[in-house]
Amino acid sequence: MGGSSDDDEGVGILIALGMTVILSLLWAYVVKGEAELMTWGALVMAVITGGIAGHYGNHSESVAVTCAVATPLGAYLGTLLGLCLIAVTPYGGDFGDAWDVFTSDMDRAGRLFKAEAQGLDWLFLFLSAPLAYGAVVTD
């Protein structure tokens, strides 16, 4: 009876998490390409992830909450990975090297983000949560 709705929610949550991972990795390369800290991609990620996951997740509350949590976190981690890509590029480093720096020294990357982030960067990250939530629940 209610199995279809639960299945839709599960699919929506998986899509939300999968899209967040994919878009976070893509965002890391955008940050690397621009060679500067940027977070406006969080808003783009919120709309794309929320819209797609909401459609397949039947606009459920659990999918909306998942998107609202995953999107800013994914954008933040994607930005940190992008900063790591910027750091290893002058030394001939590639994604593997950046990943090693990211996983072994995330604290330093986080401090770099905190030191370099402007007010607008934080605003974009925080606004991505309600934007993702709204993108899911809106038909």
C-alpha positions as CSV (number, residue, x, y, z in Angstrom):
1,M,0.0,0.0,0.0
2,G,2.5,2.6,1.2
3,G,5.5,0.8,-0.4
4,S,5.6,2.9,-3.5
5,S,5.8,6.1,-1.5
6,D,8.7,4.7,0.6
7,D,10.4,3.5,-2.5
8,D,10.1,6.9,-4.1
9,E,11.6,8.5,-0.9
10,G,14.5,6.0,-1.0
11,V,15.2,6.8,-4.6
12,G,15.0,10.5,-4.0
13,I,17.4,10.3,-1.1
14,L,19.9,8.2,-3.1
15,I,19.6,10.7,-6.0
16,A,20.2,13.6,-3.6
17,L,23.3,12.0,-2.1
18,G,24.6,10.8,-5.5
19,M,24.0,14.2,-7.2
20,T,25.7,16.0,-4.3
21,V,28.8,13.8,-4.6
22,I,29.0,14.3,-8.4
23,L,28.4,18.0,-8.3
24,S,30.8,18.4,-5.4
25,L,33.6,16.8,-7.4
26,L,32.7,18.9,-10.4
27,W,32.7,22.0,-8.2
28,A,36.2,21.2,-7.0
29,Y,37.4,21.4,-10.6
30,V,35.6,24.7,-11.1
31,V,37.3,26.1,-8.1
32,K,40.6,24.8,-9.4
33,G,40.0,26.3,-12.8
34,E,39.2,29.7,-11.4
35,A,42.1,29.4,-8.9
36,E,40.2,31.1,-6.1
37,L,37.8,30.3,-3.3
38,M,34.2,30.5,-4.5
39,T,30.9,29.1,-3.0
40,W,28.2,30.4,-5.4
41,G,28.1,26.9,-6.8
42,A,26.3,25.8,-3.6
43,L,23.2,27.7,-4.9
44,V,23.5,26.0,-8.3
45,M,23.9,22.6,-6.6
46,A,20.9,23.2,-4.4
47,V,18.6,23.9,-7.4
48,I,19.9,21.0,-9.5
49,T,20.0,18.4,-6.7
50,G,16.7,19.6,-5.1
51,G,14.8,19.7,-8.4
52,I,15.9,16.2,-9.6
53,A,15.7,14.5,-6.2
54,G,12.4,16.1,-5.5
55,H,11.0,14.9,-8.8
56,Y,12.0,11.3,-8.3
57,G,11.4,11.4,-4.5
58,N,7.8,12.5,-4.8
59,H,8.6,15.9,-3.1
60,S,8.8,14.2,0.3
61,E,9.9,15.8,3.5
62,S,12.8,13.3,4.1
63,V,14.2,14.0,0.6
64,A,14.0,17.8,1.3
65,V,15.8,17.5,4.6
66,T,18.5,15.3,3.0
67,C,19.0,17.9,0.3
68,A,19.1,20.7,2.8
69,V,21.8,19.0,4.8
70,A,23.8,17.4,1.9
71,T,24.0,20.4,-0.4
72,P,25.9,22.9,1.8
73,L,28.1,20.2,3.1
74,G,28.9,19.0,-0.4
75,A,29.6,22.5,-1.6
76,Y,31.9,23.1,1.3
77,L,33.8,19.8,0.9
78,G,34.0,20.4,-2.9
79,T,35.4,23.8,-2.3
80,L,38.0,22.4,0.1
81,L,39.0,19.7,-2.5
82,G,39.3,22.5,-5.1
83,L,41.6,24.4,-2.8
84,C,43.7,21.2,-2.4
85,L,43.8,20.8,-6.2
86,I,45.0,24.4,-6.4
87,A,47.7,23.7,-3.8
88,V,49.1,20.6,-5.6
89,T,49.0,21.9,-9.2
90,P,52.2,23.9,-9.1
91,Y,54.1,20.8,-8.1
92,G,52.7,18.6,-10.9
93,G,50.1,17.1,-8.6
94,D,46.9,15.5,-9.8
95,F,43.6,14.5,-8.3
96,G,45.2,11.6,-6.3
97,D,47.7,14.0,-4.7
98,A,44.9,16.5,-4.0
99,W,42.8,13.7,-2.5
100,D,45.7,12.7,-0.2
101,V,46.1,16.3,1.0
102,F,42.3,16.6,1.4
103,T,42.0,13.4,3.5
104,S,45.2,13.8,5.5
105,D,45.1,17.5,6.3
106,M,41.4,18.5,6.1
107,D,41.9,20.6,9.2
108,R,44.4,22.9,7.5
109,A,42.2,23.2,4.4
110,G,39.3,24.1,6.7
111,R,41.3,26.8,8.4
112,L,42.4,28.1,5.0
113,F,38.7,28.3,4.0
114,K,37.8,30.0,7.2
115,A,40.6,32.6,6.7
116,E,39.9,33.3,3.1
117,A,36.1,33.1,3.0
118,Q,34.3,36.4,2.7
119,G,30.8,37.1,4.1
120,L,29.2,36.3,0.7
121,D,30.9,32.8,0.7
122,W,29.3,32.0,4.0
123,L,26.0,33.4,2.9
124,F,25.9,31.2,-0.3
125,L,26.6,28.1,1.8
126,F,23.9,28.9,4.3
127,L,21.3,29.9,1.7
128,S,21.8,26.7,-0.2
129,A,20.1,24.7,2.5
130,P,16.7,26.4,2.3
131,L,17.0,26.7,-1.4
132,A,17.6,22.9,-1.7
133,Y,14.7,22.3,0.6
134,G,12.4,24.5,-1.4
135,A,13.5,23.0,-4.7
136,V,12.5,19.6,-3.4
137,V,9.0,20.5,-2.1
138,T,8.1,22.8,-5.0
139,D,6.1,21.0,-7.7
